[in-house]
Amino acid sequence: MQSGQFGGGVAGDPGRDPTFVHDRLRRTRDIEAAKLYGRSQTEAIHHAAAIVEELGIECDWEDTAAFTYAAAAQKIEDLRVQLARAEDFAATLRTRLEHTTRS
C-alpha cells in the first residue's frame, strides 16, 4: 500500500509515517493512545489483506517487513532518535506484559 495504488504512501512525509504519528501520540497523549493507533494500523492492513483474499483480487499483495532509511546523511541522527524511542516503547510494553502475566 506504499506505492499509492491503495491507501497512499507515506515515504518522505513524516507527518503521515506511522512511526512518527505513533511517537507524537505517545508524547502528546499517552501510551494507550499510541497502542490504540498501532493496533488500528495493524488491523487495517489485515482487513485489506482479507478483502484481497476473499474477493480473489489479482494484485501483487505482499507482506513484508517495514524499514526506515535516511535519504540524506543529515537525517541519520533523526533515525537514531526514532530507534531509541521505539526501543524505549518496546521495553515499556515488555514490562507491562510481564506485570500483566504475573498478576
C-alpha positions in Angstrom: 0.0 0.0 0.0 3.1 2.2 -0.1 3.1 2.8 -3.9 0.0 5.0 -3.9 -2.2 2.4 -5.6 -4.3 1.9 -2.4 -4.1 3.8 0.8 -1.4 6.2 -0.3 2.2 6.2 0.5 4.0 7.9 3.4 7.5 7.9 2.1 9.1 11.3 2.6 6.2 12.6 4.6 7.0 12.3 8.4 3.5 13.7 9.2 2.0 10.5 7.8 4.6 8.0 8.7 3.1 5.6 11.2 6.3 5.6 13.4 6.3 9.4 13.6 2.5 9.5 14.3 2.9 6.8 16.9 5.7 8.8 18.7 3.7 12.0 18.5 0.7 10.3 20.1 2.8 8.9 22.8 4.3 12.3 23.6 1.1 14.4 23.3 -1.5 11.9 24.6 -0.4 8.8 26.4 0.9 5.3 25.8 -2.7 3.9 25.5 -3.4 6.2 22.6 -0.2 5.1 20.9 -1.1 1.4 21.4 -4.6 2.0 20.0 -3.1 3.7 16.9 -0.7 0.9 16.4 -3.4 -1.7 16.8 -5.7 0.1 14.4 -3.0 0.3 11.7 -2.3 -3.4 12.0 -5.9 -4.3 11.9 -6.4 -2.1 8.8 -3.7 -4.0 7.0 -5.1 -7.4 8.0 -8.5 -6.3 6.9 -7.3 -5.2 3.5 -5.4 -8.5 3.0 -8.6 -10.4 3.9 -10.6 -8.5 1.3 -7.9 -9.2 -1.3 -8.1 -12.9 -0.4 -11.9 -13.0 -0.1 -12.6 -11.3 -3.4 -9.8 -13.1 -5.2 -8.3 -9.8 -6.3 -5.4 -10.2 -8.6 -2.6 -8.0 -7.3 0.9 -8.1 -6.1 -0.1 -8.1 -2.4 2.9 -8.9 -0.3 3.5 -8.9 3.4 7.0 -7.5 4.1 8.9 -6.1 7.0 8.8 -2.3 7.3 12.1 -0.4 7.2 13.1 3.2 7.6 16.1 4.8 5.9 17.7 8.2 5.6 17.8 9.7 2.1 20.4 12.2 3.3 23.3 11.9 5.8 22.0 14.8 7.9 18.8 12.7 8.7 20.7 9.8 10.3 20.6 11.3 13.8 16.8 11.6 13.4 16.7 7.9 12.7 18.8 7.2 15.8 16.4 9.2 17.9 13.5 7.3 16.4 15.2 4.0 17.1 15.8 4.9 20.7 12.2 5.9 21.1 11.0 2.6 19.5 13.3 0.6 21.8 12.0 2.5 24.8 8.4 1.8 23.8 9.1 -1.9 23.3 10.8 -2.1 26.7 7.7 -0.4 28.3 5.4 -2.9 26.6 7.5 -5.8 27.7 7.4 -4.6 31.3 3.7 -4.1 31.2 3.2 -7.6 29.7 5.4 -9.2 32.3 3.4 -7.3 35.0 0.1 -8.4 33.5 1.1 -12.1 33.2 2.3 -12.1 36.9 -1.0 -10.7 38.2 
